[in-house]
Every structure is written in C-alpha cells, then in structure tokens.
Amino acid sequence: MSEVVAMTVNQQYALDVYRAAQRGETPGPAPGLHDWAAVRELRDRRRFEAVLAGRPARGRIRAALARRLSGHRGHAAGC
C-alpha cells in the first residue's frame, strides 16, 4: 500500500511557486497574505446589510454616514 503524506500550506505553496517558475508563470499570492482584508470586507458587508435591514449602523459605516451628512470631507489641518 502507498502511504498518504499530508503537506502543510507553506509546503504546498513552495511547490506551487516552483512549478510556476518552471513554466514561466507568475506564482499566486502567499497564503495568509489577504486574510485580514477579507475579514474586513466580510465585516463591512454584514454591517451594510444590517443598515439595509433597518438596524443601526456601527463603526466605520456609521462614521462615514455621519461625515457625509455633516459635509465633513476629511481630517485636514484647520478643519
């Protein structure tokens, strides 16, 4: 019987990078590179859906709405 050997994510990525280099292709992004961006997008999406459902906005969306309603455009000096 053959033994199944499991690779870690980093080992699989190293193999993928090697194969891409052999073929002259660009490698994919490193594992974990965009994890926090994906988490922020998911959180913002849930907050947006909450606003559409009529629940109160919190955090960045509420701050953005408040800035838009007040006409404030940023944190420039003298504002």
N, CA, C and O atoms as CSV, one atom per row, in Angstrom:
chain,resi,resn,atom,element,x,y,z
A,1,MET,N,N,0.824,-1.185,0.000
A,1,MET,CA,C,0.000,0.000,0.000
A,1,MET,C,C,0.869,1.250,0.000
A,1,MET,O,O,2.005,1.250,0.475
A,2,SER,N,N,0.299,2.300,-0.544
A,2,SER,CA,C,1.036,3.559,-0.551
A,2,SER,C,C,0.623,4.402,0.643
A,2,SER,O,O,-0.527,4.374,1.081
A,3,GLU,N,N,1.576,5.142,1.151
A,3,GLU,CA,C,1.328,5.986,2.314
A,3,GLU,C,C,0.951,7.387,1.849
A,3,GLU,O,O,1.593,7.943,0.959
A,4,VAL,N,N,-0.081,7.951,2.445
A,4,VAL,CA,C,-0.521,9.303,2.118
A,4,VAL,C,C,0.263,10.275,2.996
A,4,VAL,O,O,0.272,10.156,4.221
A,5,VAL,N,N,0.916,11.232,2.351
A,5,VAL,CA,C,1.694,12.222,3.080
A,5,VAL,C,C,0.998,13.569,2.930
A,5,VAL,O,O,0.774,14.045,1.817
A,6,ALA,N,N,0.663,14.168,4.050
A,6,ALA,CA,C,-0.006,15.465,4.027
A,6,ALA,C,C,1.045,16.575,4.053
A,6,ALA,O,O,2.049,16.491,4.760
A,7,MET,N,N,0.783,17.615,3.262
A,7,MET,CA,C,1.681,18.773,3.233
A,7,MET,C,C,1.041,19.914,4.000
A,7,MET,O,O,-0.182,20.018,4.095
A,8,THR,N,N,1.892,20.764,4.543
A,8,THR,CA,C,1.386,21.980,5.162
A,8,THR,C,C,1.047,22.982,4.063
A,8,THR,O,O,1.394,22.785,2.899
A,9,VAL,N,N,0.382,24.033,4.440
A,9,VAL,CA,C,0.027,25.076,3.475
A,9,VAL,C,C,1.291,25.685,2.868
A,9,VAL,O,O,1.349,25.941,1.666
A,10,ASN,N,N,2.292,25.911,3.700
A,10,ASN,CA,C,3.526,26.531,3.206
A,10,ASN,C,C,4.289,25.601,2.273
A,10,ASN,O,O,4.883,26.060,1.297
A,11,GLN,N,N,4.283,24.299,2.556
A,11,GLN,CA,C,4.936,23.351,1.660
A,11,GLN,C,C,4.228,23.304,0.307
A,11,GLN,O,O,4.880,23.255,-0.736
A,12,GLN,N,N,2.891,23.320,0.322
A,12,GLN,CA,C,2.136,23.327,-0.933
A,12,GLN,C,C,2.418,24.602,-1.719
A,12,GLN,O,O,2.566,24.559,-2.941
A,13,TYR,N,N,2.495,25.733,-1.025
A,13,TYR,CA,C,2.786,26.994,-1.692
A,13,TYR,C,C,4.180,26.966,-2.322
A,13,TYR,O,O,4.364,27.433,-3.446
A,14,ALA,N,N,5.159,26.419,-1.597
A,14,ALA,CA,C,6.518,26.321,-2.142
A,14,ALA,C,C,6.531,25.459,-3.404
A,14,ALA,O,O,7.210,25.789,-4.376
A,15,LEU,N,N,5.789,24.368,-3.390
A,15,LEU,CA,C,5.701,23.511,-4.575
A,15,LEU,C,C,5.026,24.248,-5.735
A,15,LEU,O,O,5.471,24.145,-6.878
A,16,ASP,N,N,3.964,24.982,-5.447
A,16,ASP,CA,C,3.276,25.757,-6.479
A,16,ASP,C,C,4.179,26.836,-7.073
A,16,ASP,O,O,4.171,27.061,-8.283
A,17,VAL,N,N,4.956,27.501,-6.220
A,17,VAL,CA,C,5.884,28.525,-6.699
A,17,VAL,C,C,6.940,27.891,-7.596
A,17,VAL,O,O,7.284,28.445,-8.640
A,18,TYR,N,N,7.448,26.744,-7.199
A,18,TYR,CA,C,8.452,26.032,-8.007
A,18,TYR,C,C,7.874,25.654,-9.373
A,18,TYR,O,O,8.509,25.875,-10.404
A,19,ARG,N,N,6.682,25.090,-9.374
A,19,ARG,CA,C,6.044,24.694,-10.644
A,19,ARG,C,C,5.784,25.902,-11.536
A,19,ARG,O,O,5.994,25.841,-12.748
A,20,ALA,N,N,5.328,26.999,-10.936
A,20,ALA,CA,C,5.079,28.212,-11.723
A,20,ALA,C,C,6.378,28.727,-12.329
A,20,ALA,O,O,6.386,29.171,-13.477
A,21,ALA,N,N,7.474,28.676,-11.580
A,21,ALA,CA,C,8.768,29.130,-12.096
A,21,ALA,C,C,9.235,28.246,-13.247
A,21,ALA,O,O,9.807,28.745,-14.216
A,22,GLN,N,N,9.000,26.949,-13.153
A,22,GLN,CA,C,9.390,26.031,-14.216
A,22,GLN,C,C,8.618,26.297,-15.505
A,22,GLN,O,O,9.140,26.107,-16.604
A,23,ARG,N,N,7.383,26.735,-15.360
A,23,ARG,CA,C,6.518,27.010,-16.528
A,23,ARG,C,C,6.588,28.455,-16.999
A,23,ARG,O,O,5.993,28.805,-18.018
A,24,GLY,N,N,7.309,29.295,-16.267
A,24,GLY,CA,C,7.399,30.702,-16.641
A,24,GLY,C,C,6.160,31.495,-16.281
A,24,GLY,O,O,5.917,32.554,-16.859
A,25,GLU,N,N,5.377,31.007,-15.340
A,25,GLU,CA,C,4.151,31.681,-14.914
A,25,GLU,C,C,4.419,32.462,-13.628
A,25,GLU,O,O,5.414,32.231,-12.941
A,26,THR,N,N,3.520,33.382,-13.321
A,26,THR,CA,C,3.652,34.107,-12.053
A,26,THR,C,C,2.992,33.280,-10.957
A,26,THR,O,O,1.920,32.712,-11.167
A,27,PRO,N,N,3.621,33.208,-9.795
A,27,PRO,CA,C,3.027,32.434,-8.698
A,27,PRO,C,C,1.842,33.163,-8.085
A,27,PRO,O,O,1.720,34.382,-8.211
A,28,GLY,N,N,0.986,32.428,-7.434
A,28,GLY,CA,C,-0.158,33.015,-6.750
A,28,GLY,C,C,0.279,33.718,-5.476
A,28,GLY,O,O,1.446,33.639,-5.090
A,29,PRO,N,N,-0.642,34.400,-4.827
A,29,PRO,CA,C,-0.295,35.101,-3.590
A,29,PRO,C,C,0.060,34.119,-2.480
A,29,PRO,O,O,-0.435,32.992,-2.453
A,30,ALA,N,N,0.900,34.548,-1.587
A,30,ALA,CA,C,1.299,33.707,-0.465
A,30,ALA,C,C,0.101,33.449,0.442
A,30,ALA,O,O,-0.776,34.305,0.562
A,31,PRO,N,N,0.051,32.290,1.077
A,31,PRO,CA,C,-1.071,32.006,1.967
A,31,PRO,C,C,-1.108,32.990,3.129
A,31,PRO,O,O,-0.086,33.285,3.747
A,32,GLY,N,N,-2.296,33.487,3.409
A,32,GLY,CA,C,-2.458,34.421,4.517
A,32,GLY,C,C,-2.220,35.866,4.151
A,32,GLY,O,O,-2.394,36.747,4.993
A,33,LEU,N,N,-1.827,36.135,2.920
A,33,LEU,CA,C,-1.476,37.499,2.528
A,33,LEU,C,C,-2.668,38.449,2.606
A,33,LEU,O,O,-2.528,39.593,3.038
A,34,HIS,N,N,-3.836,37.977,2.189
A,34,HIS,CA,C,-5.013,38.840,2.126
A,34,HIS,C,C,-6.079,38.469,3.162
A,34,HIS,O,O,-7.236,38.866,3.022
A,35,ASP,N,N,-5.708,37.724,4.184
A,35,ASP,CA,C,-6.689,37.260,5.167
A,35,ASP,C,C,-7.386,38.406,5.890
A,35,ASP,O,O,-8.612,38.410,6.000
A,36,TRP,N,N,-6.622,39.376,6.383
A,36,TRP,CA,C,-7.239,40.459,7.144
A,36,TRP,C,C,-8.099,41.348,6.266
A,36,TRP,O,O,-9.112,41.876,6.725
A,37,ALA,N,N,-7.711,41.523,5.010
A,37,ALA,CA,C,-8.546,42.313,4.093
A,37,ALA,C,C,-9.886,41.607,3.870
A,37,ALA,O,O,-10.932,42.252,3.812
A,38,ALA,N,N,-9.844,40.289,3.748
A,38,ALA,CA,C,-11.076,39.521,3.559
A,38,ALA,C,C,-11.966,39.610,4.798
A,38,ALA,O,O,-13.187,39.713,4.676
A,39,VAL,N,N,-11.370,39.573,5.981
A,39,VAL,CA,C,-12.139,39.684,7.217
A,39,VAL,C,C,-12.796,41.063,7.303
A,39,VAL,O,O,-13.963,41.169,7.681
A,40,ARG,N,N,-12.051,42.123,6.953
A,40,ARG,CA,C,-12.628,43.476,6.986
A,40,ARG,C,C,-13.770,43.603,5.977
A,40,ARG,O,O,-14.801,44.200,6.286
A,41,GLU,N,N,-13.599,43.052,4.784
A,41,GLU,CA,C,-14.662,43.126,3.776
A,41,GLU,C,C,-15.908,42.392,4.233
A,41,GLU,O,O,-17.021,42.873,4.020
A,42,LEU,N,N,-15.740,41.231,4.859
A,42,LEU,CA,C,-16.879,40.481,5.366
A,42,LEU,C,C,-17.602,41.265,6.452
A,42,LEU,O,O,-18.831,41.327,6.463
A,43,ARG,N,N,-16.838,41.869,7.372
A,43,ARG,CA,C,-17.432,42.668,8.441
A,43,ARG,C,C,-18.192,43.870,7.869
A,43,ARG,O,O,-19.307,44.163,8.297
A,44,ASP,N,N,-17.584,44.562,6.900
A,44,ASP,CA,C,-18.243,45.715,6.296
A,44,ASP,C,C,-19.512,45.293,5.556
A,44,ASP,O,O,-20.513,46.009,5.587
A,45,ARG,N,N,-19.477,44.148,4.899
A,45,ARG,CA,C,-20.653,43.655,4.186
A,45,ARG,C,C,-21.799,43.364,5.154
A,45,ARG,O,O,-22.951,43.708,4.889
A,46,ARG,N,N,-21.469,42.727,6.279
A,46,ARG,CA,C,-22.506,42.435,7.279
A,46,ARG,C,C,-23.094,43.710,7.856
A,46,ARG,O,O,-24.301,43.796,8.079
A,47,ARG,N,N,-22.248,44.697,8.097
A,47,ARG,CA,C,-22.743,45.969,8.622
A,47,ARG,C,C,-23.624,46.666,7.597
A,47,ARG,O,O,-24.646,47.251,7.955
A,48,PHE,N,N,-23.241,46.610,6.325
A,48,PHE,CA,C,-24.028,47.217,5.254
A,48,PHE,C,C,-25.395,46.555,5.175
A,48,PHE,O,O,-26.416,47.232,5.050
A,49,GLU,N,N,-25.409,45.225,5.249
A,49,GLU,CA,C,-26.686,44.506,5.199
A,49,GLU,C,C,-27.549,44.839,6.407
A,49,GLU,O,O,-28.774,44.879,6.302
A,50,ALA,N,N,-26.918,45.078,7.556
A,50,ALA,CA,C,-27.672,45.471,8.744
A,50,ALA,C,C,-28.349,46.819,8.528
A,50,ALA,O,O,-29.496,47.009,8.931
A,51,VAL,N,N,-27.655,47.746,7.901
A,51,VAL,CA,C,-28.238,49.061,7.616
A,51,VAL,C,C,-29.405,48.917,6.658
A,51,VAL,O,O,-30.439,49.558,6.845
A,52,LEU,N,N,-29.257,48.087,5.633
A,52,LEU,CA,C,-30.353,47.876,4.691
A,52,LEU,C,C,-31.564,47.239,5.369
A,52,LEU,O,O,-32.703,47.482,4.969
A,53,ALA,N,N,-31.316,46.427,6.391
A,53,ALA,CA,C,-32.404,45.765,7.116
A,53,ALA,C,C,-33.035,46.675,8.172
A,53,ALA,O,O,-33.991,46.284,8.841
A,54,GLY,N,N,-32.499,47.889,8.319
A,54,GLY,CA,C,-33.074,48.841,9.255
A,54,GLY,C,C,-32.467,48.806,10.643
A,54,GLY,O,O,-32.967,49.471,11.550
A,55,ARG,N,N,-31.406,48.050,10.826
A,55,ARG,CA,C,-30.736,48.029,12.125
A,55,ARG,C,C,-29.709,49.159,12.154
A,55,ARG,O,O,-29.207,49.562,11.105
A,56,PRO,N,N,-29.389,49.678,13.346
A,56,PRO,CA,C,-28.473,50.823,13.416
A,56,PRO,C,C,-27.057,50.472,12.944
A,56,PRO,O,O,-26.563,49.365,13.157
A,57,ALA,N,N,-26.430,51.444,12.303
A,57,ALA,CA,C,-25.058,51.268,11.823
A,57,ALA,C,C,-24.087,51.498,12.963
A,57,ALA,O,O,-24.353,52.292,13.865
A,58,ARG,N,N,-22.944,50.793,12.921
A,58,ARG,CA,C,-21.895,50.971,13.916
A,58,ARG,C,C,-20.556,51.049,13.195
A,58,ARG,O,O,-20.436,50.642,12.040
A,59,GLY,N,N,-19.569,51.568,13.877
A,59,GLY,CA,C,-18.197,51.540,13.401
A,59,GLY,C,C,-17.948,52.436,12.201
A,59,GLY,O,O,-18.410,53.576,12.153
A,60,ARG,N,N,-17.201,51.900,11.220
A,60,ARG,CA,C,-16.750,52.690,10.071
A,60,ARG,C,C,-17.902,53.171,9.216
A,60,ARG,O,O,-17.847,54.283,8.692
A,61,ILE,N,N,-18.945,52.371,9.058
A,61,ILE,CA,C,-20.076,52.783,8.224
A,61,ILE,C,C,-20.806,53.953,8.878
A,61,ILE,O,O,-21.164,54.924,8.211
A,62,ARG,N,N,-21.022,53.851,10.192
A,62,ARG,CA,C,-21.690,54.947,10.891
A,62,ARG,C,C,-20.875,56.230,10.800
A,62,ARG,O,O,-21.426,57.308,10.579
A,63,ALA,N,N,-19.559,56.111,10.970
A,63,ALA,CA,C,-18.687,57.287,10.878
A,63,ALA,C,C,-18.729,57.881,9.475
A,63,ALA,O,O,-18.756,59.101,9.314
A,64,ALA,N,N,-18.734,57.018,8.460
A,64,ALA,CA,C,-18.799,57.508,7.079
A,64,ALA,C,C,-20.126,58.201,6.809
A,64,ALA,O,O,-20.166,59.241,6.151
A,65,LEU,N,N,-21.212,57.626,7.317
A,65,LEU,CA,C,-22.515,58.258,7.129
A,65,LEU,C,C,-22.575,59.600,7.847
A,65,LEU,O,O,-23.112,60.569,7.311
A,66,ALA,N,N,-22.027,59.661,9.053
A,66,ALA,CA,C,-22.027,60.916,9.813
A,66,ALA,C,C,-21.209,61.983,9.096
A,66,ALA,O,O,-21.611,63.145,9.036
A,67,ARG,N,N,-20.051,61.583,8.550
A,67,ARG,CA,C,-19.229,62.551,7.802
A,67,ARG,C,C,-19.968,63.043,6.567
A,67,ARG,O,O,-19.923,64.231,6.247
A,68,ARG,N,N,-20.638,62.150,5.883
A,68,ARG,CA,C,-21.353,62.547,4.667
A,68,ARG,C,C,-22.498,63.503,5.001
A,68,ARG,O,O,-22.715,64.490,4.299
A,69,LEU,N,N,-23.224,63.203,6.072
A,69,LEU,CA,C,-24.352,64.058,6.444
A,69,LEU,C,C,-23.905,65.414,6.968
A,69,LEU,O,O,-24.605,66.412,6.794
A,70,SER,N,N,-22.738,65.454,7.609
A,70,SER,CA,C,-22.255,66.720,8.154
A,70,SER,C,C,-21.494,67.554,7.130
A,70,SER,O,O,-21.205,68.725,7.377
A,71,GLY,N,N,-21.169,66.963,5.985
A,71,GLY,CA,C,-20.429,67.672,4.965
A,71,GLY,C,C,-18.940,67.705,5.223
A,71,GLY,O,O,-18.207,68.383,4.502
A,72,HIS,N,N,-18.471,66.991,6.232
A,72,HIS,CA,C,-17.040,66.925,6.572
A,72,HIS,C,C,-16.334,66.030,5.569
A,72,HIS,O,O,-16.798,64.924,5.292
A,73,ARG,N,N,-15.212,66.496,5.019
A,73,ARG,CA,C,-14.532,65.759,3.955
A,73,ARG,C,C,-13.223,65.085,4.377
A,73,ARG,O,O,-12.596,64.421,3.551
A,74,GLY,N,N,-12.799,65.230,5.609
A,74,GLY,CA,C,-11.550,64.593,5.992
A,74,GLY,C,C,-10.962,65.196,7.235
A,74,GLY,O,O,-11.601,65.990,7.925
A,75,HIS,N,N,-9.749,64.817,7.513
A,75,HIS,CA,C,-9.074,65.278,8.709
A,75,HIS,C,C,-7.948,66.237,8.365
A,75,HIS,O,O,-6.863,66.134,8.937
A,76,ALA,N,N,-8.173,67.152,7.459
A,76,ALA,CA,C,-7.143,68.109,7.062
A,76,ALA,C,C,-6.936,69.143,8.165
A,76,ALA,O,O,-7.843,69.409,8.954
A,77,ALA,N,N,-5.760,69.712,8.216
A,77,ALA,CA,C,-5.433,70.711,9.222
A,77,ALA,C,C,-6.338,71.931,9.054
A,77,ALA,O,O,-6.581,72.392,7.939
A,78,GLY,N,N,-6.828,72.437,10.172
A,78,GLY,CA,C,-7.672,73.614,10.151
A,78,GLY,C,C,-9.131,73.347,9.909
A,78,GLY,O,O,-9.911,74.291,9.790
A,79,CYS,N,N,-9.531,72.099,9.831
A,79,CYS,CA,C,-10.948,71.772,9.608
A,79,CYS,C,C,-11.692,71.634,10.897
A,79,CYS,O,O,-12.892,71.361,10.892
